[in-house]
Amino acid sequence: MALRFGNVYGPGSAHKNSVVAKFIRQVMKGERLEIYGDGKQTRDFIYIADLIRAVRLAAEKPGIGGEIFQIAGSAETTVQELTDKLLAVLADMGYRNLN
């Protein structure tokens, strides 16, 4: 079987170049966030614990060999929506809104 992951975020993903990790690093460094395009492009995000659960379930399910599964959160989020949510959470943690 093949498992295709959405945009994974959560503990341990700070080293990634994903938009979530990148934006968090930029805010923590006091840098301005750079959104490419108009911010309306969408992504499907999945939290690492949910991804791990899905991988385990797929590994334990008999008879699904040869199939392809997309593992994601099943909800599209625009980059602008993501930015707004991240900035709100980081502001609650004491980081300044830089956008």
mmCIF file as gemmi writes it, N, C-alpha and C atoms, coordinates in Angstrom:
data_model
loop_
_atom_site.group_PDB
_atom_site.id
_atom_site.type_symbol
_atom_site.label_atom_id
_atom_site.label_alt_id
_atom_site.label_comp_id
_atom_site.label_asym_id
_atom_site.label_entity_id
_atom_site.label_seq_id
_atom_site.pdbx_PDB_ins_code
_atom_site.Cartn_x
_atom_site.Cartn_y
_atom_site.Cartn_z
_atom_site.occupancy
_atom_site.B_iso_or_equiv
_atom_site.pdbx_formal_charge
_atom_site.auth_seq_id
_atom_site.auth_asym_id
_atom_site.pdbx_PDB_model_num
ATOM 1 N N . MET Axp A 1 ? 0.838 -1.163 0 1 0 ? 1 A 1
ATOM 2 C CA . MET Axp A 1 ? 0 0 0 1 0 ? 1 A 1
ATOM 3 C C . MET Axp A 1 ? 0.887 1.231 0 1 0 ? 1 A 1
ATOM 4 N N . ALA Axp A 2 ? 0.346 2.326 -0.468 1 0 ? 2 A 1
ATOM 5 C CA . ALA Axp A 2 ? 1.06 3.6 -0.453 1 0 ? 2 A 1
ATOM 6 C C . ALA Axp A 2 ? 0.248 4.592 0.372 1 0 ? 2 A 1
ATOM 7 N N . LEU Axp A 3 ? 0.934 5.305 1.248 1 0 ? 3 A 1
ATOM 8 C CA . LEU Axp A 3 ? 0.289 6.327 2.059 1 0 ? 3 A 1
ATOM 9 C C . LEU Axp A 3 ? 0.836 7.679 1.646 1 0 ? 3 A 1
ATOM 10 N N . ARG Axp A 4 ? -0.054 8.584 1.317 1 0 ? 4 A 1
ATOM 11 C CA . ARG Axp A 4 ? 0.339 9.935 0.907 1 0 ? 4 A 1
ATOM 12 C C . ARG Axp A 4 ? -0.127 10.896 1.984 1 0 ? 4 A 1
ATOM 13 N N . PHE Axp A 5 ? 0.806 11.657 2.533 1 0 ? 5 A 1
ATOM 14 C CA . PHE Axp A 5 ? 0.494 12.525 3.669 1 0 ? 5 A 1
ATOM 15 C C . PHE Axp A 5 ? 0.16 13.939 3.223 1 0 ? 5 A 1
ATOM 16 N N . GLY Axp A 6 ? -0.79 14.552 3.939 1 0 ? 6 A 1
ATOM 17 C CA . GLY Axp A 6 ? -1.065 15.974 3.77 1 0 ? 6 A 1
ATOM 18 C C . GLY Axp A 6 ? 0.067 16.764 4.426 1 0 ? 6 A 1
ATOM 19 N N . ASN Axp A 7 ? -0.161 18.022 4.699 1 0 ? 7 A 1
ATOM 20 C CA . ASN Axp A 7 ? 0.829 18.885 5.34 1 0 ? 7 A 1
ATOM 21 C C . ASN Axp A 7 ? 0.838 18.597 6.84 1 0 ? 7 A 1
ATOM 22 N N . VAL Axp A 8 ? 1.879 17.924 7.305 1 0 ? 8 A 1
ATOM 23 C CA . VAL Axp A 8 ? 1.973 17.476 8.688 1 0 ? 8 A 1
ATOM 24 C C . VAL Axp A 8 ? 2.544 18.598 9.555 1 0 ? 8 A 1
ATOM 25 N N . TYR Axp A 9 ? 1.943 18.779 10.733 1 0 ? 9 A 1
ATOM 26 C CA . TYR Axp A 9 ? 2.463 19.747 11.692 1 0 ? 9 A 1
ATOM 27 C C . TYR Axp A 9 ? 2.37 19.166 13.098 1 0 ? 9 A 1
ATOM 28 N N . GLY Axp A 10 ? 3.122 19.745 14.012 1 0 ? 10 A 1
ATOM 29 C CA . GLY Axp A 10 ? 3.084 19.319 15.405 1 0 ? 10 A 1
ATOM 30 C C . GLY Axp A 10 ? 4.489 19.168 15.953 1 0 ? 10 A 1
ATOM 31 N N . PRO Axp A 11 ? 4.593 18.605 17.166 1 0 ? 11 A 1
ATOM 32 C CA . PRO Axp A 11 ? 5.908 18.438 17.8 1 0 ? 11 A 1
ATOM 33 C C . PRO Axp A 11 ? 6.873 17.681 16.893 1 0 ? 11 A 1
ATOM 34 N N . GLY Axp A 12 ? 8.093 18.161 16.852 1 0 ? 12 A 1
ATOM 35 C CA . GLY Axp A 12 ? 9.115 17.521 16.035 1 0 ? 12 A 1
ATOM 36 C C . GLY Axp A 12 ? 9.176 18.021 14.609 1 0 ? 12 A 1
ATOM 37 N N . SER Axp A 13 ? 8.293 18.949 14.242 1 0 ? 13 A 1
ATOM 38 C CA . SER Axp A 13 ? 8.288 19.409 12.858 1 0 ? 13 A 1
ATOM 39 C C . SER Axp A 13 ? 8.976 20.758 12.672 1 0 ? 13 A 1
ATOM 40 N N . ALA Axp A 14 ? 9.664 21.234 13.69 1 0 ? 14 A 1
ATOM 41 C CA . ALA Axp A 14 ? 10.327 22.545 13.6 1 0 ? 14 A 1
ATOM 42 C C . ALA Axp A 14 ? 11.399 22.573 12.509 1 0 ? 14 A 1
ATOM 43 N N . HIS Axp A 15 ? 12.004 21.433 12.222 1 0 ? 15 A 1
ATOM 44 C CA . HIS Axp A 15 ? 13.066 21.367 11.208 1 0 ? 15 A 1
ATOM 45 C C . HIS Axp A 15 ? 12.538 21.385 9.772 1 0 ? 15 A 1
ATOM 46 N N . LYS Axp A 16 ? 11.221 21.195 9.622 1 0 ? 16 A 1
ATOM 47 C CA . LYS Axp A 16 ? 10.632 21.116 8.288 1 0 ? 16 A 1
ATOM 48 C C . LYS Axp A 16 ? 10.586 22.484 7.618 1 0 ? 16 A 1
ATOM 49 N N . ASN Axp A 17 ? 10.392 22.478 6.321 1 0 ? 17 A 1
ATOM 50 C CA . ASN Axp A 17 ? 10.221 23.713 5.569 1 0 ? 17 A 1
ATOM 51 C C . ASN Axp A 17 ? 8.755 23.949 5.23 1 0 ? 17 A 1
ATOM 52 N N . SER Axp A 18 ? 7.862 23.318 5.966 1 0 ? 18 A 1
ATOM 53 C CA . SER Axp A 18 ? 6.432 23.508 5.719 1 0 ? 18 A 1
ATOM 54 C C . SER Axp A 18 ? 6.039 24.933 6.08 1 0 ? 18 A 1
ATOM 55 N N . VAL Axp A 19 ? 4.902 25.36 5.578 1 0 ? 19 A 1
ATOM 56 C CA . VAL Axp A 19 ? 4.446 26.726 5.835 1 0 ? 19 A 1
ATOM 57 C C . VAL Axp A 19 ? 4.205 26.94 7.326 1 0 ? 19 A 1
ATOM 58 N N . VAL Axp A 20 ? 3.697 25.948 8.044 1 0 ? 20 A 1
ATOM 59 C CA . VAL Axp A 20 ? 3.449 26.098 9.481 1 0 ? 20 A 1
ATOM 60 C C . VAL Axp A 20 ? 4.769 26.317 10.217 1 0 ? 20 A 1
ATOM 61 N N . ALA Axp A 21 ? 5.722 25.422 10.018 1 0 ? 21 A 1
ATOM 62 C CA . ALA Axp A 21 ? 7.015 25.535 10.705 1 0 ? 21 A 1
ATOM 63 C C . ALA Axp A 21 ? 7.737 26.826 10.313 1 0 ? 21 A 1
ATOM 64 N N . LYS Axp A 22 ? 7.689 27.157 9.039 1 0 ? 22 A 1
ATOM 65 C CA . LYS Axp A 22 ? 8.361 28.365 8.551 1 0 ? 22 A 1
ATOM 66 C C . LYS Axp A 22 ? 7.775 29.613 9.191 1 0 ? 22 A 1
ATOM 67 N N . PHE Axp A 23 ? 6.453 29.733 9.217 1 0 ? 23 A 1
ATOM 68 C CA . PHE Axp A 23 ? 5.81 30.908 9.799 1 0 ? 23 A 1
ATOM 69 C C . PHE Axp A 23 ? 6.088 31.012 11.299 1 0 ? 23 A 1
ATOM 70 N N . ILE Axp A 24 ? 6.056 29.905 12.009 1 0 ? 24 A 1
ATOM 71 C CA . ILE Axp A 24 ? 6.34 29.939 13.448 1 0 ? 24 A 1
ATOM 72 C C . ILE Axp A 24 ? 7.772 30.409 13.684 1 0 ? 24 A 1
ATOM 73 N N . ARG Axp A 25 ? 8.712 29.876 12.921 1 0 ? 25 A 1
ATOM 74 C CA . ARG Axp A 25 ? 10.114 30.316 13.06 1 0 ? 25 A 1
ATOM 75 C C . ARG Axp A 25 ? 10.249 31.806 12.783 1 0 ? 25 A 1
ATOM 76 N N . GLN Axp A 26 ? 9.585 32.285 11.736 1 0 ? 26 A 1
ATOM 77 C CA . GLN Axp A 26 ? 9.687 33.702 11.379 1 0 ? 26 A 1
ATOM 78 C C . GLN Axp A 26 ? 9.132 34.598 12.487 1 0 ? 26 A 1
ATOM 79 N N . VAL Axp A 27 ? 7.993 34.244 13.047 1 0 ? 27 A 1
ATOM 80 C CA . VAL Axp A 27 ? 7.415 35.051 14.119 1 0 ? 27 A 1
ATOM 81 C C . VAL Axp A 27 ? 8.333 35.037 15.338 1 0 ? 27 A 1
ATOM 82 N N . MET Axp A 28 ? 8.86 33.889 15.685 1 0 ? 28 A 1
ATOM 83 C CA . MET Axp A 28 ? 9.727 33.79 16.863 1 0 ? 28 A 1
ATOM 84 C C . MET Axp A 28 ? 11.017 34.588 16.687 1 0 ? 28 A 1
ATOM 85 N N . LYS Axp A 29 ? 11.446 34.774 15.445 1 0 ? 29 A 1
ATOM 86 C CA . LYS Axp A 29 ? 12.639 35.574 15.167 1 0 ? 29 A 1
ATOM 87 C C . LYS Axp A 29 ? 12.314 37.05 14.974 1 0 ? 29 A 1
ATOM 88 N N . GLY Axp A 30 ? 11.034 37.393 15.023 1 0 ? 30 A 1
ATOM 89 C CA . GLY Axp A 30 ? 10.628 38.775 14.818 1 0 ? 30 A 1
ATOM 90 C C . GLY Axp A 30 ? 10.599 39.186 13.362 1 0 ? 30 A 1
ATOM 91 N N . GLU Axp A 31 ? 10.533 38.211 12.468 1 0 ? 31 A 1
ATOM 92 C CA . GLU Axp A 31 ? 10.514 38.501 11.032 1 0 ? 31 A 1
ATOM 93 C C . GLU Axp A 31 ? 9.089 38.637 10.523 1 0 ? 31 A 1
ATOM 94 N N . ARG Axp A 32 ? 8.952 39.353 9.453 1 0 ? 32 A 1
ATOM 95 C CA . ARG Axp A 32 ? 7.659 39.515 8.79 1 0 ? 32 A 1
ATOM 96 C C . ARG Axp A 32 ? 7.343 38.238 8.005 1 0 ? 32 A 1
ATOM 97 N N . LEU Axp A 33 ? 6.08 37.81 8.063 1 0 ? 33 A 1
ATOM 98 C CA . LEU Axp A 33 ? 5.667 36.623 7.317 1 0 ? 33 A 1
ATOM 99 C C . LEU Axp A 33 ? 5.503 36.98 5.85 1 0 ? 33 A 1
ATOM 100 N N . GLU Axp A 34 ? 5.982 36.093 5.01 1 0 ? 34 A 1
ATOM 101 C CA . GLU Axp A 34 ? 5.865 36.317 3.576 1 0 ? 34 A 1
ATOM 102 C C . GLU Axp A 34 ? 4.914 35.281 2.992 1 0 ? 34 A 1
ATOM 103 N N . ILE Axp A 35 ? 3.792 35.768 2.489 1 0 ? 35 A 1
ATOM 104 C CA . ILE Axp A 35 ? 2.805 34.898 1.85 1 0 ? 35 A 1
ATOM 105 C C . ILE Axp A 35 ? 2.974 35.048 0.345 1 0 ? 35 A 1
ATOM 106 N N . TYR Axp A 36 ? 3.229 33.94 -0.313 1 0 ? 36 A 1
ATOM 107 C CA . TYR Axp A 36 ? 3.347 33.965 -1.767 1 0 ? 36 A 1
ATOM 108 C C . TYR Axp A 36 ? 1.957 33.967 -2.382 1 0 ? 36 A 1
ATOM 109 N N . GLY Axp A 37 ? 1.743 34.769 -3.389 1 0 ? 37 A 1
ATOM 110 C CA . GLY Axp A 37 ? 0.434 34.846 -4.026 1 0 ? 37 A 1
ATOM 111 C C . GLY Axp A 37 ? -0.523 35.671 -3.193 1 0 ? 37 A 1
ATOM 112 N N . ASP Axp A 38 ? -1.812 35.38 -3.342 1 0 ? 38 A 1
ATOM 113 C CA . ASP Axp A 38 ? -2.839 36.176 -2.668 1 0 ? 38 A 1
ATOM 114 C C . ASP Axp A 38 ? -3.308 35.573 -1.348 1 0 ? 38 A 1
ATOM 115 N N . GLY Axp A 39 ? -2.738 34.445 -0.941 1 0 ? 39 A 1
ATOM 116 C CA . GLY Axp A 39 ? -3.118 33.808 0.317 1 0 ? 39 A 1
ATOM 117 C C . GLY Axp A 39 ? -4.348 32.928 0.217 1 0 ? 39 A 1
ATOM 118 N N . LYS Axp A 40 ? -4.926 32.849 -0.973 1 0 ? 40 A 1
ATOM 119 C CA . LYS Axp A 40 ? -6.138 32.041 -1.147 1 0 ? 40 A 1
ATOM 120 C C . LYS Axp A 40 ? -5.834 30.589 -1.504 1 0 ? 40 A 1
ATOM 121 N N . GLN Axp A 41 ? -4.554 30.283 -1.774 1 0 ? 41 A 1
ATOM 122 C CA . GLN Axp A 41 ? -4.201 28.902 -2.077 1 0 ? 41 A 1
ATOM 123 C C . GLN Axp A 41 ? -4.45 28.042 -0.832 1 0 ? 41 A 1
ATOM 124 N N . THR Axp A 42 ? -4.905 26.822 -1.048 1 0 ? 42 A 1
ATOM 125 C CA . THR Axp A 42 ? -5.306 25.985 0.081 1 0 ? 42 A 1
ATOM 126 C C . THR Axp A 42 ? -4.343 24.823 0.304 1 0 ? 42 A 1
ATOM 127 N N . ARG Axp A 43 ? -4.348 24.356 1.536 1 0 ? 43 A 1
ATOM 128 C CA . ARG Axp A 43 ? -3.58 23.184 1.948 1 0 ? 43 A 1
ATOM 129 C C . ARG Axp A 43 ? -4.493 22.345 2.846 1 0 ? 43 A 1
ATOM 130 N N . ASP Axp A 44 ? -4.168 21.074 2.951 1 0 ? 44 A 1
ATOM 131 C CA . ASP Axp A 44 ? -4.885 20.189 3.861 1 0 ? 44 A 1
ATOM 132 C C . ASP Axp A 44 ? -3.879 19.759 4.924 1 0 ? 44 A 1
ATOM 133 N N . PHE Axp A 45 ? -4.094 20.193 6.149 1 0 ? 45 A 1
ATOM 134 C CA . PHE Axp A 45 ? -3.149 19.946 7.235 1 0 ? 45 A 1
ATOM 135 C C . PHE Axp A 45 ? -3.599 18.764 8.075 1 0 ? 45 A 1
ATOM 136 N N . ILE Axp A 46 ? -2.613 18.076 8.66 1 0 ? 46 A 1
ATOM 137 C CA . ILE Axp A 46 ? -2.908 16.977 9.579 1 0 ? 46 A 1
ATOM 138 C C . ILE Axp A 46 ? -1.915 17.026 10.73 1 0 ? 46 A 1
ATOM 139 N N . TYR Axp A 47 ? -2.432 16.894 11.933 1 0 ? 47 A 1
ATOM 140 C CA . TYR Axp A 47 ? -1.606 16.889 13.138 1 0 ? 47 A 1
ATOM 141 C C . TYR Axp A 47 ? -0.86 15.556 13.228 1 0 ? 47 A 1
ATOM 142 N N . ILE Axp A 48 ? 0.365 15.6 13.691 1 0 ? 48 A 1
ATOM 143 C CA . ILE Axp A 48 ? 1.235 14.413 13.696 1 0 ? 48 A 1
ATOM 144 C C . ILE Axp A 48 ? 0.609 13.215 14.416 1 0 ? 48 A 1
ATOM 145 N N . ALA Axp A 49 ? -0.068 13.439 15.543 1 0 ? 49 A 1
ATOM 146 C CA . ALA Axp A 49 ? -0.685 12.322 16.269 1 0 ? 49 A 1
ATOM 147 C C . ALA Axp A 49 ? -1.783 11.664 15.431 1 0 ? 49 A 1
ATOM 148 N N . ASP Axp A 50 ? -2.523 12.464 14.674 1 0 ? 50 A 1
ATOM 149 C CA . ASP Axp A 50 ? -3.559 11.907 13.795 1 0 ? 50 A 1
ATOM 150 C C . ASP Axp A 50 ? -2.934 11.113 12.652 1 0 ? 50 A 1
ATOM 151 N N . LEU Axp A 51 ? -1.826 11.605 12.138 1 0 ? 51 A 1
ATOM 152 C CA . LEU Axp A 51 ? -1.112 10.893 11.079 1 0 ? 51 A 1
ATOM 153 C C . LEU Axp A 51 ? -0.605 9.543 11.58 1 0 ? 51 A 1
ATOM 154 N N . ILE Axp A 52 ? -0.011 9.531 12.753 1 0 ? 52 A 1
ATOM 155 C CA . ILE Axp A 52 ? 0.513 8.283 13.33 1 0 ? 52 A 1
ATOM 156 C C . ILE Axp A 52 ? -0.612 7.271 13.526 1 0 ? 52 A 1
ATOM 157 N N . ARG Axp A 53 ? -1.743 7.736 14.025 1 0 ? 53 A 1
ATOM 158 C CA . ARG Axp A 53 ? -2.89 6.841 14.212 1 0 ? 53 A 1
ATOM 159 C C . ARG Axp A 53 ? -3.333 6.245 12.873 1 0 ? 53 A 1
ATOM 160 N N . ALA Axp A 54 ? -3.395 7.062 11.832 1 0 ? 54 A 1
ATOM 161 C CA . ALA Axp A 54 ? -3.81 6.581 10.512 1 0 ? 54 A 1
ATOM 162 C C . ALA Axp A 54 ? -2.818 5.564 9.954 1 0 ? 54 A 1
ATOM 163 N N . VAL Axp A 55 ? -1.529 5.815 10.124 1 0 ? 55 A 1
ATOM 164 C CA . VAL Axp A 55 ? -0.51 4.875 9.64 1 0 ? 55 A 1
ATOM 165 C C . VAL Axp A 55 ? -0.647 3.539 10.37 1 0 ? 55 A 1
ATOM 166 N N . ARG Axp A 56 ? -0.837 3.591 11.68 1 0 ? 56 A 1
ATOM 167 C CA . ARG Axp A 56 ? -1.014 2.347 12.449 1 0 ? 56 A 1
ATOM 168 C C . ARG Axp A 56 ? -2.248 1.577 11.988 1 0 ? 56 A 1
ATOM 169 N N . LEU Axp A 57 ? -3.351 2.288 11.809 1 0 ? 57 A 1
ATOM 170 C CA . LEU Axp A 57 ? -4.581 1.628 11.348 1 0 ? 57 A 1
ATOM 171 C C . LEU Axp A 57 ? -4.385 0.985 9.982 1 0 ? 57 A 1
ATOM 172 N N . ALA Axp A 58 ? -3.712 1.673 9.093 1 0 ? 58 A 1
ATOM 173 C CA . ALA Axp A 58 ? -3.464 1.129 7.753 1 0 ? 58 A 1
ATOM 174 C C . ALA Axp A 58 ? -2.572 -0.103 7.826 1 0 ? 58 A 1
ATOM 175 N N . ALA Axp A 59 ? -1.574 -0.065 8.689 1 0 ? 59 A 1
ATOM 176 C CA . ALA Axp A 59 ? -0.647 -1.197 8.815 1 0 ? 59 A 1
ATOM 177 C C . ALA Axp A 59 ? -1.33 -2.432 9.396 1 0 ? 59 A 1
ATOM 178 N N . GLU Axp A 60 ? -2.333 -2.219 10.218 1 0 ? 60 A 1
ATOM 179 C CA . GLU Axp A 60 ? -3 -3.333 10.894 1 0 ? 60 A 1
ATOM 180 C C . GLU Axp A 60 ? -4.21 -3.875 10.129 1 0 ? 60 A 1
ATOM 181 N N . LYS Axp A 61 ? -4.655 -3.172 9.104 1 0 ? 61 A 1
ATOM 182 C CA . LYS Axp A 61 ? -5.857 -3.57 8.365 1 0 ? 61 A 1
ATOM 183 C C . LYS Axp A 61 ? -5.515 -4.637 7.33 1 0 ? 61 A 1
ATOM 184 N N . PRO Axp A 62 ? -6.09 -5.812 7.444 1 0 ? 62 A 1
ATOM 185 C CA . PRO Axp A 62 ? -5.792 -6.863 6.458 1 0 ? 62 A 1
ATOM 186 C C . PRO Axp A 62 ? -6.478 -6.602 5.113 1 0 ? 62 A 1
ATOM 187 N N . GLY Axp A 63 ? -5.829 -7.049 4.062 1 0 ? 63 A 1
ATOM 188 C CA . GLY Axp A 63 ? -6.441 -7.047 2.748 1 0 ? 63 A 1
ATOM 189 C C . GLY Axp A 63 ? -6.456 -5.723 2.006 1 0 ? 63 A 1
ATOM 190 N N . ILE Axp A 64 ? -5.601 -4.787 2.369 1 0 ? 64 A 1
ATOM 191 C CA . ILE Axp A 64 ? -5.619 -3.512 1.639 1 0 ? 64 A 1
ATOM 192 C C . ILE Axp A 64 ? -4.327 -3.279 0.864 1 0 ? 64 A 1
ATOM 193 N N . GLY Axp A 65 ? -3.582 -4.328 0.633 1 0 ? 65 A 1
ATOM 194 C CA . GLY Axp A 65 ? -2.354 -4.198 -0.135 1 0 ? 65 A 1
ATOM 195 C C . GLY Axp A 65 ? -2.612 -3.692 -1.546 1 0 ? 65 A 1
ATOM 196 N N . GLY Axp A 66 ? -1.677 -2.901 -2.064 1 0 ? 66 A 1
ATOM 197 C CA . GLY Axp A 66 ? -1.769 -2.401 -3.417 1 0 ? 66 A 1
ATOM 198 C C . GLY Axp A 66 ? -2.632 -1.152 -3.571 1 0 ? 66 A 1
ATOM 199 N N . GLU Axp A 67 ? -3.192 -0.647 -2.476 1 0 ? 67 A 1
ATOM 200 C CA . GLU Axp A 67 ? -4.041 0.539 -2.557 1 0 ? 67 A 1
ATOM 201 C C . GLU Axp A 67 ? -3.263 1.786 -2.141 1 0 ? 67 A 1
ATOM 202 N N . ILE Axp A 68 ? -3.783 2.938 -2.543 1 0 ? 68 A 1
ATOM 203 C CA . ILE Axp A 68 ? -3.173 4.225 -2.208 1 0 ? 68 A 1
ATOM 204 C C . ILE Axp A 68 ? -4.154 4.99 -1.325 1 0 ? 68 A 1
ATOM 205 N N . PHE Axp A 69 ? -3.633 5.545 -0.219 1 0 ? 69 A 1
ATOM 206 C CA . PHE Axp A 69 ? -4.463 6.304 0.707 1 0 ? 69 A 1
ATOM 207 C C . PHE Axp A 69 ? -3.859 7.683 0.933 1 0 ? 69 A 1
ATOM 208 N N . GLN Axp A 70 ? -4.71 8.695 0.826 1 0 ? 70 A 1
ATOM 209 C CA . GLN Axp A 70 ? -4.318 10.064 1.145 1 0 ? 70 A 1
ATOM 210 C C . GLN Axp A 70 ? -4.661 10.278 2.613 1 0 ? 70 A 1
ATOM 211 N N . ILE Axp A 71 ? -3.653 10.591 3.411 1 0 ? 71 A 1
ATOM 212 C CA . ILE Axp A 71 ? -3.878 10.821 4.836 1 0 ? 71 A 1
ATOM 213 C C . ILE Axp A 71 ? -3.743 12.307 5.101 1 0 ? 71 A 1
ATOM 214 N N . ALA Axp A 72 ? -4.876 12.927 5.379 1 0 ? 72 A 1
ATOM 215 C CA . ALA Axp A 72 ? -4.903 14.366 5.612 1 0 ? 72 A 1
ATOM 216 C C . ALA Axp A 72 ? -6.094 14.68 6.503 1 0 ? 72 A 1
ATOM 217 N N . GLY Axp A 73 ? -6.282 15.95 6.79 1 0 ? 73 A 1
ATOM 218 C CA . GLY Axp A 73 ? -7.337 16.353 7.7 1 0 ? 73 A 1
ATOM 219 C C . GLY Axp A 73 ? -8.707 16.483 7.067 1 0 ? 73 A 1
ATOM 220 N N . SER Axp A 74 ? -8.794 16.369 5.773 1 0 ? 74 A 1
ATOM 221 C CA . SER Axp A 74 ? -10.033 16.464 4.987 1 0 ? 74 A 1
ATOM 222 C C . SER Axp A 74 ? -10.716 17.829 5.088 1 0 ? 74 A 1
ATOM 223 N N . ALA Axp A 75 ? -9.939 18.863 5.372 1 0 ? 75 A 1
ATOM 224 C CA . ALA Axp A 75 ? -10.482 20.221 5.389 1 0 ? 75 A 1
ATOM 225 C C . ALA Axp A 75 ? -9.44 21.157 4.779 1 0 ? 75 A 1
ATOM 226 N N . GLU Axp A 76 ? -9.818 21.814 3.71 1 0 ? 76 A 1
ATOM 227 C CA . GLU Axp A 76 ? -8.881 22.75 3.085 1 0 ? 76 A 1
ATOM 228 C C . GLU Axp A 76 ? -8.853 24.045 3.888 1 0 ? 76 A 1
ATOM 229 N N . THR Axp A 77 ? -7.649 24.558 4.071 1 0 ? 77 A 1
ATOM 230 C CA . THR Axp A 77 ? -7.433 25.813 4.786 1 0 ? 77 A 1
ATOM 231 C C . THR Axp A 77 ? -6.605 26.708 3.878 1 0 ? 77 A 1
ATOM 232 N N . THR Axp A 78 ? -7.028 27.959 3.72 1 0 ? 78 A 1
ATOM 233 C CA . THR Axp A 78 ? -6.214 28.863 2.909 1 0 ? 78 A 1
ATOM 234 C C . THR Axp A 78 ? -4.977 29.264 3.698 1 0 ? 78 A 1
ATOM 235 N N . VAL Axp A 79 ? -3.946 29.658 2.98 1 0 ? 79 A 1
ATOM 236 C CA . VAL Axp A 79 ? -2.724 30.121 3.636 1 0 ? 79 A 1
ATOM 237 C C . VAL Axp A 79 ? -3.03 31.355 4.485 1 0 ? 79 A 1
ATOM 238 N N . GLN Axp A 80 ? -3.942 32.205 4.028 1 0 ? 80 A 1
ATOM 239 C CA . GLN Axp A 80 ? -4.32 33.385 4.826 1 0 ? 80 A 1
ATOM 240 C C . GLN Axp A 80 ? -5.021 32.978 6.116 1 0 ? 80 A 1
ATOM 241 N N . GLU Axp A 81 ? -5.93 31.991 6.053 1 0 ? 81 A 1
ATOM 242 C CA . GLU Axp A 81 ? -6.595 31.498 7.266 1 0 ? 81 A 1
ATOM 243 C C . GLU Axp A 81 ? -5.572 30.915 8.234 1 0 ? 81 A 1
ATOM 244 N N . LEU Axp A 82 ? -4.638 30.145 7.71 1 0 ? 82 A 1
ATOM 245 C CA . LEU Axp A 82 ? -3.573 29.582 8.541 1 0 ? 82 A 1
ATOM 246 C C . LEU Axp A 82 ? -2.779 30.692 9.215 1 0 ? 82 A 1
ATOM 247 N N . THR Axp A 83 ? -2.404 31.708 8.445 1 0 ? 83 A 1
ATOM 248 C CA . THR Axp A 83 ? -1.63 32.823 8.976 1 0 ? 83 A 1
ATOM 249 C C . THR Axp A 83 ? -2.394 33.521 10.099 1 0 ? 83 A 1
ATOM 250 N N . ASP Axp A 84 ? -3.667 33.79 9.881 1 0 ? 84 A 1
ATOM 251 C CA . ASP Axp A 84 ? -4.486 34.455 10.898 1 0 ? 84 A 1
ATOM 252 C C . ASP Axp A 84 ? -4.544 33.637 12.185 1 0 ? 84 A 1
ATOM 253 N N . LYS Axp A 85 ? -4.744 32.323 12.052 1 0 ? 85 A 1
ATOM 254 C CA . LYS Axp A 85 ? -4.822 31.45 13.235 1 0 ? 85 A 1
ATOM 255 C C . LYS Axp A 85 ? -3.491 31.383 13.959 1 0 ? 85 A 1
ATOM 256 N N . LEU Axp A 86 ? -2.399 31.218 13.211 1 0 ? 86 A 1
ATOM 257 C CA . LEU Axp A 86 ? -1.075 31.161 13.829 1 0 ? 86 A 1
ATOM 258 C C . LEU Axp A 86 ? -0.737 32.447 14.556 1 0 ? 86 A 1
ATOM 259 N N . LEU Axp A 87 ? -1.003 33.578 13.924 1 0 ? 87 A 1
ATOM 260 C CA . LEU Axp A 87 ? -0.697 34.86 14.554 1 0 ? 87 A 1
ATOM 261 C C . LEU Axp A 87 ? -1.504 35.059 15.829 1 0 ? 87 A 1
ATOM 262 N N . ALA Axp A 88 ? -2.756 34.622 15.846 1 0 ? 88 A 1
ATOM 263 C CA . ALA Axp A 88 ? -3.58 34.742 17.052 1 0 ? 88 A 1
ATOM 264 C C . ALA Axp A 88 ? -3.011 33.888 18.181 1 0 ? 88 A 1
ATOM 265 N N . VAL Axp A 89 ? -2.64 32.652 17.881 1 0 ? 89 A 1
ATOM 266 C CA . VAL Axp A 89 ? -2.083 31.763 18.907 1 0 ? 89 A 1
ATOM 267 C C . VAL Axp A 89 ? -0.742 32.296 19.406 1 0 ? 89 A 1
ATOM 268 N N . LEU Axp A 90 ? 0.103 32.718 18.488 1 0 ? 90 A 1
ATOM 269 C CA . LEU Axp A 90 ? 1.421 33.224 18.881 1 0 ? 90 A 1
ATOM 270 C C . LEU Axp A 90 ? 1.304 34.546 19.64 1 0 ? 90 A 1
ATOM 271 N N . ALA Axp A 91 ? 0.311 35.362 19.312 1 0 ? 91 A 1
ATOM 272 C CA . ALA Axp A 91 ? 0.086 36.608 20.066 1 0 ? 91 A 1
ATOM 273 C C . ALA Axp A 91 ? -0.3 36.288 21.505 1 0 ? 91 A 1
ATOM 274 N N . ASP Axp A 92 ? -1.123 35.245 21.687 1 0 ? 92 A 1
ATOM 275 C CA . ASP Axp A 92 ? -1.491 34.812 23.041 1 0 ? 92 A 1
ATOM 276 C C . ASP Axp A 92 ? -0.279 34.337 23.822 1 0 ? 92 A 1
ATOM 277 N N . MET Axp A 93 ? 0.742 33.892 23.107 1 0 ? 93 A 1
ATOM 278 C CA . MET Axp A 93 ? 1.979 33.424 23.745 1 0 ? 93 A 1
ATOM 279 C C . MET Axp A 93 ? 2.972 34.57 23.953 1 0 ? 93 A 1
ATOM 280 N N . GLY Axp A 94 ? 2.597 35.783 23.525 1 0 ? 94 A 1
ATOM 281 C CA . GLY Axp A 94 ? 3.453 36.93 23.759 1 0 ? 94 A 1
ATOM 282 C C . GLY Axp A 94 ? 4.243 37.411 22.57 1 0 ? 94 A 1
ATOM 283 N N . TYR Axp A 95 ? 4.055 36.795 21.42 1 0 ? 95 A 1
ATOM 284 C CA . TYR Axp A 95 ? 4.77 37.242 20.218 1 0 ? 95 A 1
ATOM 285 C C . TYR Axp A 95 ? 3.96 38.326 19.528 1 0 ? 95 A 1
ATOM 286 N N . ARG Axp A 96 ? 4.649 39.309 18.995 1 0 ? 96 A 1
ATOM 287 C CA . ARG Axp A 96 ? 3.994 40.422 18.325 1 0 ? 96 A 1
ATOM 288 C C . ARG Axp A 96 ? 3.423 40.005 16.978 1 0 ? 96 A 1
ATOM 289 N N . ASN Axp A 97 ? 2.328 40.639 16.609 1 0 ? 97 A 1
ATOM 290 C CA . ASN Axp A 97 ? 1.753 40.443 15.276 1 0 ? 97 A 1
ATOM 291 C C . ASN Axp A 97 ? 2.592 41.246 14.294 1 0 ? 97 A 1
ATOM 292 N N . LEU Axp A 98 ? 3.201 40.588 13.347 1 0 ? 98 A 1
ATOM 293 C CA . LEU Axp A 98 ? 4.12 41.234 12.416 1 0 ? 98 A 1
ATOM 294 C C . LEU Axp A 98 ? 3.508 41.47 11.058 1 0 ? 98 A 1
ATOM 295 N N . ASN Axp A 99 ? 2.284 41.121 10.835 1 0 ? 99 A 1
ATOM 296 C CA . ASN Axp A 99 ? 1.658 41.332 9.515 1 0 ? 99 A 1
ATOM 297 C C . ASN Axp A 99 ? 0.727 42.501 9.541 1 0 ? 99 A 1
